[in-house]
Amino acid sequence: MHFRNARYSVMTKWKAFLPLLLSVAVLGCEPEPYTAEVGFTNGSSTGRHSVYKMTITTVSGGKANFAMGGVSGYPGAHSSGGRIDAPAYIEGEWEEGWGFADDDISSTPHHRISAPIPDNAEAKMKTMDNYYQNFDRDYGSMEVIVDGPRVRVFYSKSCVDMYDDCTPKALHRMWWKVFLFKFSD
């Protein structure tokens, strides 16, 4: 009889604890941010630039460094990158020319940015990732392009008709990259 009462008591306590456990599990969870596997690119479409600092902070608080020194072409210098969620903030310093290599330009950065990236960046990344019917590449490129005082941030997929099936899901054609952010001082 003693054993039966002990088992009943444990079951009663477990039943009382179960709703508390379930409510914590449901209310304490936040959805994971949308992420993509990307390479990092830093470049310029208007000639030589020195990028001293270029950091993107993501929605989840992660940071990605896009400062790749002297850049002079488009798309520019590339690194392997990694998994990143949507960009939320950009901070950077750069100048036109290559600093010490250009006598007529100082080595002190004369362009700076510290600005939020619009909230719709994640939606644009999802649009790009879901654009093609049969393109199975699961990685893209996050590009930070400086042109004088202007900064642009792109998320792109490289789908080349000659090598890949670039048939869109929709009836209209779209560029192979989405524009996430533009800043000019």
C-alpha positions in Angstrom: 0.0 0.0 0.0 2.8 2.4 0.8 4.4 1.9 -2.6 1.1 2.6 -4.4 0.7 6.0 -2.6 4.3 7.0 -3.4 3.7 6.2 -7.1 0.4 8.2 -7.1 2.2 11.1 -5.4 5.0 11.2 -8.0 2.4 11.0 -10.8 0.4 13.9 -9.3 3.6 16.1 -9.0 4.6 15.2 -12.6 1.1 16.2 -13.9 1.3 19.5 -12.1 4.9 20.2 -13.4 4.1 19.3 -17.1 2.0 22.4 -17.9 4.7 24.6 -16.5 7.4 22.9 -18.5 5.3 23.1 -21.7 4.6 26.8 -21.3 8.3 27.6 -20.7 9.2 25.6 -23.9 6.6 27.4 -26.0 7.0 30.9 -24.7 10.7 30.9 -24.2 11.6 30.1 -27.8 12.2 32.6 -30.5 12.3 31.6 -34.2 15.8 31.2 -35.7 16.8 34.0 -38.1 16.9 33.2 -41.8 20.5 32.4 -42.7 22.4 31.9 -45.9 25.8 30.5 -46.8 27.8 33.3 -48.4 31.2 34.5 -49.5 32.2 38.0 -48.6 33.1 40.5 -51.3 34.4 44.1 -51.0 35.0 46.1 -54.2 34.5 49.3 -56.1 33.1 50.1 -59.5 34.9 53.5 -59.7 38.6 52.7 -59.2 41.0 52.4 -56.4 39.8 52.6 -52.8 41.3 51.8 -49.4 38.8 50.2 -47.0 40.1 50.5 -43.5 37.0 49.3 -41.7 33.8 47.8 -43.0 31.7 45.8 -40.5 28.2 44.5 -41.0 26.2 43.5 -37.9 23.5 41.0 -38.4 20.0 40.7 -37.0 21.2 38.1 -34.5 24.1 40.3 -33.4 26.9 38.5 -35.4 29.5 40.6 -37.1 31.2 40.2 -40.5 34.3 42.0 -41.5 34.4 43.3 -45.2 37.5 45.5 -44.9 39.8 43.9 -47.5 42.3 46.8 -47.8 43.0 48.1 -51.3 40.2 47.3 -53.8 39.9 48.5 -57.3 37.5 46.4 -59.2 34.0 44.9 -59.3 33.0 42.7 -57.7 36.4 43.0 -55.9 38.3 41.1 -53.3 36.5 37.9 -52.1 36.8 35.7 -49.0 35.2 32.4 -48.1 32.7 34.0 -45.6 30.4 31.7 -43.9 26.8 31.4 -42.7 25.2 34.8 -42.1 21.7 36.1 -41.3 20.2 39.3 -42.6 22.4 42.4 -42.2 21.0 45.0 -39.8 23.7 47.6 -39.4 26.8 48.8 -41.3 29.8 50.7 -40.0 32.9 51.6 -42.0 35.7 53.9 -43.0 37.3 54.2 -46.4 38.9 56.6 -48.9 39.4 57.0 -52.6 42.9 55.9 -53.7 45.3 53.6 -52.0 46.5 55.9 -49.2 50.3 55.6 -49.1 50.4 54.7 -52.8 48.7 57.9 -53.9 50.7 61.0 -53.0 47.7 63.4 -53.6 45.4 61.5 -51.2 45.9 61.3 -47.5 45.9 58.0 -45.6 43.2 59.3 -43.3 39.8 57.9 -44.1 37.5 60.6 -45.4 34.3 58.6 -45.8 32.5 57.1 -42.9 29.3 55.3 -42.3 27.4 54.2 -39.2 23.8 53.4 -40.2 21.0 50.8 -39.9 20.2 48.6 -42.9 16.4 48.6 -43.7 14.4 45.8 -42.1 13.4 44.3 -45.4 16.9 42.9 -46.1 15.8 39.4 -44.8 12.8 39.3 -47.1 15.0 40.3 -50.1 17.4 37.5 -49.3 14.6 35.0 -49.1 13.2 36.2 -52.4 16.6 35.7 -54.1 17.1 32.2 -52.6 13.6 31.2 -53.8 13.7 32.8 -57.2 14.9 29.9 -59.4 13.0 26.7 -60.2 15.9 24.3 -60.5 19.0 26.2 -59.4 20.3 24.1 -56.4 23.3 26.1 -55.3 22.8 26.8 -51.6 25.3 29.7 -51.3 25.5 33.2 -52.5 27.7 36.3 -52.0 27.3 39.3 -49.7 28.9 42.3 -51.5 29.9 45.6 -50.0 30.8 48.0 -52.8 32.3 51.5 -52.2 32.3 54.2 -54.8 33.7 57.5 -53.5 31.2 58.5 -50.7 28.6 55.8 -51.7 28.3 52.4 -50.2 26.0 49.6 -51.6 25.3 46.2 -50.0 24.1 43.4 -52.3 23.1 39.7 -51.8 23.7 37.8 -55.0 23.5 34.4 -56.6 25.6 33.5 -59.6 23.3 31.7 -62.0 24.9 31.5 -65.4 22.5 30.3 -68.2 25.4 28.6 -70.0 26.2 26.3 -67.1 23.0 26.3 -64.9 19.3 26.0 -65.2 18.3 29.6 -64.4 14.6 29.2 -65.1 12.7 31.5 -62.7 9.7 30.3 -60.7 7.7 33.4 -61.8 7.0 34.5 -65.4 9.1 37.6 -65.2 12.9 37.8 -65.2 14.8 39.4 -62.3 18.4 40.5 -61.8 20.6 37.9 -60.2 21.2 40.0 -57.2 19.1 42.0 -54.8 20.0 45.4 -53.6 19.9 45.6 -49.8 21.2 49.0 -48.9 22.7 52.2 -50.3 24.2 55.2 -48.5 25.7 58.4 -49.8 27.1 61.2 -47.6 
